[in-house]
Amino acid sequence: MRYLPLTQDDRAAMLARIGAGSVDDLFRDVPESARRSSVIEGLPSHLGELEVERRLKTLAARNLPAGSVPSFMGAGAYRHHIPAAVDHLIQRGEFLTSYTPYQPEVSQGTLQYLFEFQTQVALLTGMDVANASMYDGSTACAEAVMMANRVTKRSRAVLSGGLHPHYAEVTRTQARWTGFDAVDAPPDITGTEDLASLVDDTTSCIVVQNPSVFGHIRDLSALAEACHAKGALLVVVVTEIVSLGLLTPPGEMGADIVVAEGQSLGNALNFGGPYVGLFATRDKFVRQMPGRLCGETIDADGKRGWVLTLSTREQHIRREKATSNICTNSGLCALAFTIHLSLLGEAGFQKLARLNHAAAIGLADRLAKVPGVSVINRGFFNEFTIRLRGDAAAIVDRLAEQRILAGVPVSRLIPGKPELANLLLVAATETNTEADMDAFAAALAEVV
Amino acid sequence: MAMNSTGRGTTRPETGEGGMPADTFSGNRGLAMEEPLIFEQGEPARAGVDLPEPPIAELRLGDVKPRSGIGLPGLSEPQVIRHFTRLSQKNYAIDAGLYPLGSCTMKHNPRLNEAMARLPGFADIHPLQPVATVQGALELIDSLARWLLDLTGMAAVAMSPGAGAHGEQCGMIAIRAALEARGDKRSRVLVPESAHGTNPATAAALGYAVDAIPGAADGRVDTAALAAKLGPDVAAIMLTNPNTCGLFEHDIIEIARLVHDAGALFYCDGANFNAIVGRVRPADLGIDAMHINLHKTFSTPHGGGGPGAGPVVLSHALASFAPASAVVRGPNGFSLAEHPEGSSFGRLKAFHGQMGMFVRALAYILSHGADGLLQASSDAVLNANYVLASLQDVMSPAFPGPCMHEALFDDRFLKETGVSTLDFAKAMLDEGYHPMTVYFPLAVHGAMLIEPTESESKESLDLFIATLRYLAERAKAGASEHFVAAPRLTPRRRLDETGAARKPVLRWRPEEQLDQAAE
């Protein structure tokens, strides 16, 4: 077996030193009724690389890669071009095959990029401080609400009707089982909901997504003021991080916690994971944050270096009093994010955002001309909602048969509501060509 | 000599002993490079990408204004490659050496798995594509799920948790949901003193009082003490097996019976499943829920701290409470149950789980097969016992063997040497080894938990053993200053963690902002 270095001679010599007759003897603490010494029946034996490759390539070939066809899918996962240098660098074994930097003297590489990652996230969101990552945007969202509950010592969160339904569901699940209230606003299709009226003296936070899942963009400054007037926090969720190359950041609008999905930078679609959750807040709340934090310090020679810090918030120190149970997070995805953003830089990132916005404007104008299609949004970043004459899911399925991935039917996210059945979320990024958009508009005109 | 903040010399270096430079002008030492932050080397005019000029179209942002500057640095591609290459060279890694971090299972990460995860048919598919266009992806998840069920003997598996701690939460919510479904509100969860910190953190977050079970003298749970703590208010026990002392809980079947007789459920922390894959099926032990860290047992890379994946296998009693999404095999292919229905407890994470990790884990499992998996766990246990047997006369084993996949020592052998467990670990760094897990489990004084994994050859273990023997003998011979001053040869020496926590600096800021803050 190519991954196992021990030879039979090695094993015999080692057993001799141990003083055991066989490896089975080493398992003598296992109750006899549960002990096996032969392989589980009916399972296949080991395979060479070539054979494993054949099998997995066969499975891969049964999927339709988004990049092989015109694709306009978003709703929390976006297809962007990733520079080749990103994947090259994250596959360096010193990054790929190391672990959480428990020994900082031999983990300065990981620690320094985490410090750079935290700084980048703070800059993009307009916040003071960010942690070293969460599993993804949805789990970061639920953690943000639980943090707001700790900060305000309240237990009622209000979830915007523009929040990604999976994020809302994850937060509701935490609410139900960890014991707080999560109040859902109805789906905000038009981007006009009045959340300020839902804040009262018992509200821990308002959770609002910008751009919303329907693509609407709003200035949240007044909402932030309304929250603060009642002692509540404003949690802002961003599922498309590229939008912060163009839009006023949540920090400038008065957000107290910003959580985001970082997949768009450096990370492929991967059928939904692994992704990287971003989590940023104000300095004054840092000790209530979940997750790992990297901080600057000096070594015994006075040289600058980095360590994991403020770990008295964390489970491995604080156990049942920890701010979160999170341990392993999304280190390598955070590295991909940091490398991609380093390559883009200030100018490149802003340009990328404008290219995305321009692509979406181009697409919206094309689709708006298709009879039976109307664009709902007045403002948007790179994703918007269209209303179709007909069932959106059925139309998406028909277009998929023609090898066009037309977008995400709202009914896929919010089932059982006939009034939403003809709504389709459509995204465009820098990867979409004019020809893709023409093909989509023409095909849509055929099926609507 | 004077150092500036990036570690580079500000004056000409002096010559040290024997003509060796005490330090260098550049601050670099041979291949060990000093590297500033990206923010200290960027120019806004530079970029590492060439994007087309956006059309000067109008903005369609509704009432929102476009933002002004962000403050990101600009670097060209060669600068970025050099920066991150230099950072990588400051890291220890499995690829470079033995990484015996107990409980973390730092085994070899096959590159085939990386290549497979990057096939466009897996990496470039959107989670909400029509299911007809992702049948291969759903089949892959289903295949991995079936392997996990065959290897554990359990009834069902929830694939969506993002890592082990997330899986713990999944299993514990399923337990709570099952209890509530039978109208049984219980308030207490039993957790051994030696448990991972995630266990009490998980139970407490769900509103349970955490009740610690003491350990017995042999490093296992004190079964009598456990029995005494059981009662009608106990919801569950959370037990790691093999446990965090690297030992198999020999009373586990009896413990399961006691727990079930008390109407409670049995959560097993599966962090150490790698020791028993193919040899013991958790279902045969009476377990109701167990997470499987794909990044440990099935070698999806640790990536400097994730991403992981933590599928949870469930017993019949818990199967119906599993969260969304679930892959469903039907007569016309695979589909996804994306919305919590019936008794499902909800949703833990957007989309359908850590697909990229599933591909890697399945590639690992197919490569090993049932025979290779059994051999891998056997070799892991053999290697750990070899380390234990080879060091027991110079270090102090916390408990007599045999152990499972990791060997636990305490600090009795360092008594009155002036050397602590931490000092000993830091001296290993100078010898080119990542230390073992230290000061965990908490129940053992000055704990050193060594997990060599099956990936190490006998030659590699022999050199590691010889090195630890040398260090142990040196400590006993009174060379404490060698240890207290360690490490000397690493990219940084001991770091001031207290100072870092007292005045946290958690991000870079431009000089002018720092100056303002100082005034």
Interface residues (C-beta under 8 A of the other chain):
Chain A: M1 R2 Y3 L4 P5 L6 T7 D10 R11 A13 M14 L15 R17 I18 G19 A20 V23 D25 L26 F27 R28 D29 V30 P31 S33 A34 R35 R36 S37 S38 V39 I40 G42 L43 P44 S45 H46 L47 E49 E51 V52 E53 R55 L56 K57 T58 L59 A60 A61 R62 N63 L64 P65 A66 G67 S68 S71 M73 A75 G76 A77 R79 P83 A85 D87 H88 L89 I90 Q91 R92 G93 E94 F95 L96 T97 S98 Y99 T100 P101 Y102 Q103 P104 E105 V106 S107 Q108 G109 T110 Q112 Y113 F115 E116 Q118 T119 Q120 A122 L123 L124 D128 V129 A130 A132 S133 Y135 D136 G137 S138 T139 H164 H166 Y167 E169 V170 R172 T173 R176 W177 T178 G179 G191 H216 I217 R218 D219 L244 G245 L246 L247 T248 P249 E252 E261 A268 L269 N270 F271 G272 G273 P274 Y275 V276 V286 R292 L293 C294 G295 E296 T297 I298 D299 A300 D301 G302 K303 R304 G305 W306 V307 T309 L310 S311 T312 E314 Q315 H316 I317 R318 R319 E320 K321 A322 S324 N325 I326 C327 T328 N329 S330 G331 L332 C333 L335 I339 L341 S342 L343 L344 G345 E346 A347 G348 F349 Q350 K351 L352 R354 L355 H357 A358 I361 A364 N377 R378 G379 F380 F381 V396 D397 A400 L405 V408 R412 L413 P415 E430
Chain B: M3 S5 T6 G7 E35 L37 I38 F39 G42 P44 A45 R46 A47 G48 V49 L51 P52 E53 P54 P55 A57 E58 L59 R60 L61 G62 D63 V64 K65 P66 R67 G69 I70 G71 L72 P73 G74 L75 E77 V80 I81 H83 F84 T85 R86 L87 S88 Q89 K90 N91 Y92 A93 I94 D95 A96 Y99 L101 C104 M106 H108 N109 P110 L112 E114 A115 M116 A117 R118 L119 P120 G121 F122 A123 D124 I125 H126 P127 L128 Q129 P130 A132 T133 V134 Q135 G136 A137 E139 L140 S143 W147 D150 L151 G162 A163 G164 A165 H166 E168 Q169 I173 R176 A177 H196 G197 T198 P200 A201 T202 A203 A204 A205 L206 G207 V210 L247 F248 E249 H250 I252 I253 I276 G278 R279 V280 R281 D284 L285 N293 H295 P301 H302 G303 G304 G305 G306 P307 G308 A309 P323 A324 E338 H339 P340 F345 G346 R347 L348 K349 A350 F351 H352 G353 Q354 M355 G356 M357 V359 L362 A363 L366 S367 H368 G369 A370 D371 G372 L374 Q375 A376 S378 D379 V381 L382 N383 N385 Y386 L388 A389 S390 G401 P402 A425 K426 L429 H434 P435 T437 F440 E454 S455 E456 S457 K458 S460 P487 T490 P491 R492 R493 R494 L495 D496 E497 G499 A500 A501 P504 V505 L506 R507 W508
